[in-house]
Amino acid sequence: MKLQMHSIKFDADSKLLDVIQKKMDKLETFFDRVIDGEVYLRLNNEGIKNKTVEIKLNIPGDQLFAEASDKSFEAATDEATEALRRQLKKFKRKAISH
């Protein structure tokens, strides 16, 4: 899957970007027609869960979005990809039933 990754107010290392890419590639097992995606990594100043991941996925005819905050970018990515996995399954179910 083609991803554009944006780290806002910091520079993300390649190891983190590779982890995110692998997790996003797993989503293609649930829906193989994903066009592309954008990942935004943000550092917030308040609270313990100060790392936010926002993911936009473009699929034919629609756009899916998930956002999660946690102590680490890896954990936040897990939450966001899980939310996208549920959205993809729901979208696929709707598409098949119509």
MODELLER restraints for C-alpha pairs under 7 A, 6 or more apart:
rsr = mdl.restraints
at = mdl.atoms
rsr.add(forms.Gaussian(group=physical.xy_distance, feature=features.Distance(at['CA:1:A'], at['CA:25:A']), mean=5.96, stdev=0.5))
rsr.add(forms.Gaussian(group=physical.xy_distance, feature=features.Distance(at['CA:1:A'], at['CA:36:A']), mean=6.05, stdev=0.5))
rsr.add(forms.Gaussian(group=physical.xy_distance, feature=features.Distance(at['CA:2:A'], at['CA:36:A']), mean=4.99, stdev=0.5))
rsr.add(forms.Gaussian(group=physical.xy_distance, feature=features.Distance(at['CA:2:A'], at['CA:37:A']), mean=6.47, stdev=0.5))
rsr.add(forms.Gaussian(group=physical.xy_distance, feature=features.Distance(at['CA:3:A'], at['CA:36:A']), mean=5.86, stdev=0.5))
rsr.add(forms.Gaussian(group=physical.xy_distance, feature=features.Distance(at['CA:3:A'], at['CA:37:A']), mean=4.83, stdev=0.5))
rsr.add(forms.Gaussian(group=physical.xy_distance, feature=features.Distance(at['CA:3:A'], at['CA:38:A']), mean=5.55, stdev=0.5))
rsr.add(forms.Gaussian(group=physical.xy_distance, feature=features.Distance(at['CA:4:A'], at['CA:37:A']), mean=6.38, stdev=0.5))
rsr.add(forms.Gaussian(group=physical.xy_distance, feature=features.Distance(at['CA:4:A'], at['CA:38:A']), mean=4.76, stdev=0.5))
rsr.add(forms.Gaussian(group=physical.xy_distance, feature=features.Distance(at['CA:4:A'], at['CA:39:A']), mean=6.19, stdev=0.5))
rsr.add(forms.Gaussian(group=physical.xy_distance, feature=features.Distance(at['CA:5:A'], at['CA:38:A']), mean=5.88, stdev=0.5))
rsr.add(forms.Gaussian(group=physical.xy_distance, feature=features.Distance(at['CA:5:A'], at['CA:39:A']), mean=4.72, stdev=0.5))
rsr.add(forms.Gaussian(group=physical.xy_distance, feature=features.Distance(at['CA:5:A'], at['CA:40:A']), mean=6.07, stdev=0.5))
rsr.add(forms.Gaussian(group=physical.xy_distance, feature=features.Distance(at['CA:6:A'], at['CA:39:A']), mean=6.09, stdev=0.5))
rsr.add(forms.Gaussian(group=physical.xy_distance, feature=features.Distance(at['CA:6:A'], at['CA:40:A']), mean=4.85, stdev=0.5))
rsr.add(forms.Gaussian(group=physical.xy_distance, feature=features.Distance(at['CA:6:A'], at['CA:41:A']), mean=6.14, stdev=0.5))
rsr.add(forms.Gaussian(group=physical.xy_distance, feature=features.Distance(at['CA:7:A'], at['CA:40:A']), mean=5.90, stdev=0.5))
rsr.add(forms.Gaussian(group=physical.xy_distance, feature=features.Distance(at['CA:7:A'], at['CA:41:A']), mean=4.64, stdev=0.5))
rsr.add(forms.Gaussian(group=physical.xy_distance, feature=features.Distance(at['CA:7:A'], at['CA:42:A']), mean=6.25, stdev=0.5))
rsr.add(forms.Gaussian(group=physical.xy_distance, feature=features.Distance(at['CA:8:A'], at['CA:41:A']), mean=6.04, stdev=0.5))
rsr.add(forms.Gaussian(group=physical.xy_distance, feature=features.Distance(at['CA:8:A'], at['CA:42:A']), mean=5.25, stdev=0.5))
rsr.add(forms.Gaussian(group=physical.xy_distance, feature=features.Distance(at['CA:20:A'], at['CA:77:A']), mean=6.76, stdev=0.5))
rsr.add(forms.Gaussian(group=physical.xy_distance, feature=features.Distance(at['CA:24:A'], at['CA:81:A']), mean=6.75, stdev=0.5))
rsr.add(forms.Gaussian(group=physical.xy_distance, feature=features.Distance(at['CA:27:A'], at['CA:85:A']), mean=6.25, stdev=0.5))
rsr.add(forms.Gaussian(group=physical.xy_distance, feature=features.Distance(at['CA:28:A'], at['CA:34:A']), mean=6.96, stdev=0.5))
rsr.add(forms.Gaussian(group=physical.xy_distance, feature=features.Distance(at['CA:30:A'], at['CA:88:A']), mean=6.88, stdev=0.5))
rsr.add(forms.Gaussian(group=physical.xy_distance, feature=features.Distance(at['CA:30:A'], at['CA:89:A']), mean=6.64, stdev=0.5))
rsr.add(forms.Gaussian(group=physical.xy_distance, feature=features.Distance(at['CA:31:A'], at['CA:88:A']), mean=6.43, stdev=0.5))
rsr.add(forms.Gaussian(group=physical.xy_distance, feature=features.Distance(at['CA:33:A'], at['CA:59:A']), mean=6.51, stdev=0.5))
rsr.add(forms.Gaussian(group=physical.xy_distance, feature=features.Distance(at['CA:34:A'], at['CA:58:A']), mean=6.26, stdev=0.5))
rsr.add(forms.Gaussian(group=physical.xy_distance, feature=features.Distance(at['CA:34:A'], at['CA:59:A']), mean=4.78, stdev=0.5))
rsr.add(forms.Gaussian(group=physical.xy_distance, feature=features.Distance(at['CA:35:A'], at['CA:58:A']), mean=5.47, stdev=0.5))
rsr.add(forms.Gaussian(group=physical.xy_distance, feature=features.Distance(at['CA:35:A'], at['CA:59:A']), mean=5.37, stdev=0.5))
rsr.add(forms.Gaussian(group=physical.xy_distance, feature=features.Distance(at['CA:36:A'], at['CA:57:A']), mean=6.07, stdev=0.5))
rsr.add(forms.Gaussian(group=physical.xy_distance, feature=features.Distance(at['CA:36:A'], at['CA:58:A']), mean=5.47, stdev=0.5))
rsr.add(forms.Gaussian(group=physical.xy_distance, feature=features.Distance(at['CA:37:A'], at['CA:56:A']), mean=5.45, stdev=0.5))
rsr.add(forms.Gaussian(group=physical.xy_distance, feature=features.Distance(at['CA:37:A'], at['CA:57:A']), mean=4.35, stdev=0.5))
rsr.add(forms.Gaussian(group=physical.xy_distance, feature=features.Distance(at['CA:37:A'], at['CA:58:A']), mean=5.91, stdev=0.5))
rsr.add(forms.Gaussian(group=physical.xy_distance, feature=features.Distance(at['CA:38:A'], at['CA:55:A']), mean=5.69, stdev=0.5))
rsr.add(forms.Gaussian(group=physical.xy_distance, feature=features.Distance(at['CA:38:A'], at['CA:56:A']), mean=5.19, stdev=0.5))
rsr.add(forms.Gaussian(group=physical.xy_distance, feature=features.Distance(at['CA:38:A'], at['CA:57:A']), mean=6.65, stdev=0.5))
rsr.add(forms.Gaussian(group=physical.xy_distance, feature=features.Distance(at['CA:39:A'], at['CA:53:A']), mean=6.95, stdev=0.5))
rsr.add(forms.Gaussian(group=physical.xy_distance, feature=features.Distance(at['CA:39:A'], at['CA:54:A']), mean=5.73, stdev=0.5))
rsr.add(forms.Gaussian(group=physical.xy_distance, feature=features.Distance(at['CA:39:A'], at['CA:55:A']), mean=4.59, stdev=0.5))
rsr.add(forms.Gaussian(group=physical.xy_distance, feature=features.Distance(at['CA:39:A'], at['CA:56:A']), mean=6.60, stdev=0.5))
rsr.add(forms.Gaussian(group=physical.xy_distance, feature=features.Distance(at['CA:40:A'], at['CA:53:A']), mean=5.71, stdev=0.5))
rsr.add(forms.Gaussian(group=physical.xy_distance, feature=features.Distance(at['CA:40:A'], at['CA:54:A']), mean=5.04, stdev=0.5))
rsr.add(forms.Gaussian(group=physical.xy_distance, feature=features.Distance(at['CA:40:A'], at['CA:55:A']), mean=6.43, stdev=0.5))
rsr.add(forms.Gaussian(group=physical.xy_distance, feature=features.Distance(at['CA:41:A'], at['CA:52:A']), mean=5.92, stdev=0.5))
rsr.add(forms.Gaussian(group=physical.xy_distance, feature=features.Distance(at['CA:41:A'], at['CA:53:A']), mean=4.88, stdev=0.5))
rsr.add(forms.Gaussian(group=physical.xy_distance, feature=features.Distance(at['CA:41:A'], at['CA:54:A']), mean=6.69, stdev=0.5))
rsr.add(forms.Gaussian(group=physical.xy_distance, feature=features.Distance(at['CA:42:A'], at['CA:51:A']), mean=5.92, stdev=0.5))
rsr.add(forms.Gaussian(group=physical.xy_distance, feature=features.Distance(at['CA:42:A'], at['CA:52:A']), mean=5.10, stdev=0.5))
rsr.add(forms.Gaussian(group=physical.xy_distance, feature=features.Distance(at['CA:42:A'], at['CA:53:A']), mean=6.49, stdev=0.5))
rsr.add(forms.Gaussian(group=physical.xy_distance, feature=features.Distance(at['CA:43:A'], at['CA:50:A']), mean=5.86, stdev=0.5))
rsr.add(forms.Gaussian(group=physical.xy_distance, feature=features.Distance(at['CA:43:A'], at['CA:51:A']), mean=4.90, stdev=0.5))
rsr.add(forms.Gaussian(group=physical.xy_distance, feature=features.Distance(at['CA:43:A'], at['CA:52:A']), mean=6.37, stdev=0.5))
rsr.add(forms.Gaussian(group=physical.xy_distance, feature=features.Distance(at['CA:44:A'], at['CA:50:A']), mean=4.71, stdev=0.5))
rsr.add(forms.Gaussian(group=physical.xy_distance, feature=features.Distance(at['CA:44:A'], at['CA:51:A']), mean=6.09, stdev=0.5))
rsr.add(forms.Gaussian(group=physical.xy_distance, feature=features.Distance(at['CA:48:A'], at['CA:71:A']), mean=6.10, stdev=0.5))
rsr.add(forms.Gaussian(group=physical.xy_distance, feature=features.Distance(at['CA:49:A'], at['CA:69:A']), mean=5.74, stdev=0.5))
rsr.add(forms.Gaussian(group=physical.xy_distance, feature=features.Distance(at['CA:49:A'], at['CA:70:A']), mean=4.15, stdev=0.5))
rsr.add(forms.Gaussian(group=physical.xy_distance, feature=features.Distance(at['CA:49:A'], at['CA:71:A']), mean=4.46, stdev=0.5))
rsr.add(forms.Gaussian(group=physical.xy_distance, feature=features.Distance(at['CA:50:A'], at['CA:69:A']), mean=6.54, stdev=0.5))
rsr.add(forms.Gaussian(group=physical.xy_distance, feature=features.Distance(at['CA:50:A'], at['CA:70:A']), mean=6.28, stdev=0.5))
rsr.add(forms.Gaussian(group=physical.xy_distance, feature=features.Distance(at['CA:50:A'], at['CA:71:A']), mean=6.15, stdev=0.5))
rsr.add(forms.Gaussian(group=physical.xy_distance, feature=features.Distance(at['CA:51:A'], at['CA:69:A']), mean=5.42, stdev=0.5))
rsr.add(forms.Gaussian(group=physical.xy_distance, feature=features.Distance(at['CA:51:A'], at['CA:70:A']), mean=5.55, stdev=0.5))
rsr.add(forms.Gaussian(group=physical.xy_distance, feature=features.Distance(at['CA:51:A'], at['CA:71:A']), mean=6.04, stdev=0.5))
rsr.add(forms.Gaussian(group=physical.xy_distance, feature=features.Distance(at['CA:51:A'], at['CA:72:A']), mean=5.96, stdev=0.5))
rsr.add(forms.Gaussian(group=physical.xy_distance, feature=features.Distance(at['CA:51:A'], at['CA:73:A']), mean=5.86, stdev=0.5))
rsr.add(forms.Gaussian(group=physical.xy_distance, feature=features.Distance(at['CA:52:A'], at['CA:68:A']), mean=5.68, stdev=0.5))
rsr.add(forms.Gaussian(group=physical.xy_distance, feature=features.Distance(at['CA:52:A'], at['CA:69:A']), mean=4.23, stdev=0.5))
rsr.add(forms.Gaussian(group=physical.xy_distance, feature=features.Distance(at['CA:52:A'], at['CA:70:A']), mean=6.66, stdev=0.5))
rsr.add(forms.Gaussian(group=physical.xy_distance, feature=features.Distance(at['CA:52:A'], at['CA:73:A']), mean=6.93, stdev=0.5))
rsr.add(forms.Gaussian(group=physical.xy_distance, feature=features.Distance(at['CA:52:A'], at['CA:76:A']), mean=6.51, stdev=0.5))
rsr.add(forms.Gaussian(group=physical.xy_distance, feature=features.Distance(at['CA:53:A'], at['CA:67:A']), mean=5.68, stdev=0.5))
rsr.add(forms.Gaussian(group=physical.xy_distance, feature=features.Distance(at['CA:53:A'], at['CA:68:A']), mean=5.46, stdev=0.5))
rsr.add(forms.Gaussian(group=physical.xy_distance, feature=features.Distance(at['CA:53:A'], at['CA:69:A']), mean=6.35, stdev=0.5))
rsr.add(forms.Gaussian(group=physical.xy_distance, feature=features.Distance(at['CA:53:A'], at['CA:73:A']), mean=6.80, stdev=0.5))
rsr.add(forms.Gaussian(group=physical.xy_distance, feature=features.Distance(at['CA:53:A'], at['CA:76:A']), mean=5.95, stdev=0.5))
rsr.add(forms.Gaussian(group=physical.xy_distance, feature=features.Distance(at['CA:53:A'], at['CA:77:A']), mean=6.13, stdev=0.5))
rsr.add(forms.Gaussian(group=physical.xy_distance, feature=features.Distance(at['CA:54:A'], at['CA:66:A']), mean=5.82, stdev=0.5))
rsr.add(forms.Gaussian(group=physical.xy_distance, feature=features.Distance(at['CA:54:A'], at['CA:67:A']), mean=4.33, stdev=0.5))
rsr.add(forms.Gaussian(group=physical.xy_distance, feature=features.Distance(at['CA:54:A'], at['CA:68:A']), mean=6.63, stdev=0.5))
rsr.add(forms.Gaussian(group=physical.xy_distance, feature=features.Distance(at['CA:55:A'], at['CA:65:A']), mean=5.66, stdev=0.5))
rsr.add(forms.Gaussian(group=physical.xy_distance, feature=features.Distance(at['CA:55:A'], at['CA:66:A']), mean=5.34, stdev=0.5))
rsr.add(forms.Gaussian(group=physical.xy_distance, feature=features.Distance(at['CA:55:A'], at['CA:67:A']), mean=6.36, stdev=0.5))
rsr.add(forms.Gaussian(group=physical.xy_distance, feature=features.Distance(at['CA:56:A'], at['CA:63:A']), mean=6.83, stdev=0.5))
rsr.add(forms.Gaussian(group=physical.xy_distance, feature=features.Distance(at['CA:56:A'], at['CA:64:A']), mean=5.67, stdev=0.5))
rsr.add(forms.Gaussian(group=physical.xy_distance, feature=features.Distance(at['CA:56:A'], at['CA:65:A']), mean=4.54, stdev=0.5))
rsr.add(forms.Gaussian(group=physical.xy_distance, feature=features.Distance(at['CA:56:A'], at['CA:66:A']), mean=6.72, stdev=0.5))
rsr.add(forms.Gaussian(group=physical.xy_distance, feature=features.Distance(at['CA:57:A'], at['CA:63:A']), mean=5.60, stdev=0.5))
rsr.add(forms.Gaussian(group=physical.xy_distance, feature=features.Distance(at['CA:57:A'], at['CA:64:A']), mean=5.03, stdev=0.5))
rsr.add(forms.Gaussian(group=physical.xy_distance, feature=features.Distance(at['CA:57:A'], at['CA:65:A']), mean=6.36, stdev=0.5))
rsr.add(forms.Gaussian(group=physical.xy_distance, feature=features.Distance(at['CA:58:A'], at['CA:64:A']), mean=6.50, stdev=0.5))
rsr.add(forms.Gaussian(group=physical.xy_distance, feature=features.Distance(at['CA:66:A'], at['CA:80:A']), mean=5.33, stdev=0.5))
rsr.add(forms.Gaussian(group=physical.xy_distance, feature=features.Distance(at['CA:66:A'], at['CA:83:A']), mean=6.29, stdev=0.5))
rsr.add(forms.Gaussian(group=physical.xy_distance, feature=features.Distance(at['CA:66:A'], at['CA:84:A']), mean=6.24, stdev=0.5))
rsr.add(forms.Gaussian(group=physical.xy_distance, feature=features.Distance(at['CA:67:A'], at['CA:80:A']), mean=5.60, stdev=0.5))
rsr.add(forms.Gaussian(group=physical.xy_distance, feature=features.Distance(at['CA:68:A'], at['CA:76:A']), mean=5.18, stdev=0.5))
rsr.add(forms.Gaussian(group=physical.xy_distance, feature=features.Distance(at['CA:68:A'], at['CA:79:A']), mean=6.05, stdev=0.5))
rsr.add(forms.Gaussian(group=physical.xy_distance, feature=features.Distance(at['CA:68:A'], at['CA:80:A']), mean=5.41, stdev=0.5))
rsr.add(forms.Gaussian(group=physical.xy_distance, feature=features.Distance(at['CA:69:A'], at['CA:76:A']), mean=5.19, stdev=0.5))
rsr.add(forms.Gaussian(group=physical.xy_distance, feature=features.Distance(at['CA:70:A'], at['CA:76:A']), mean=5.00, stdev=0.5))
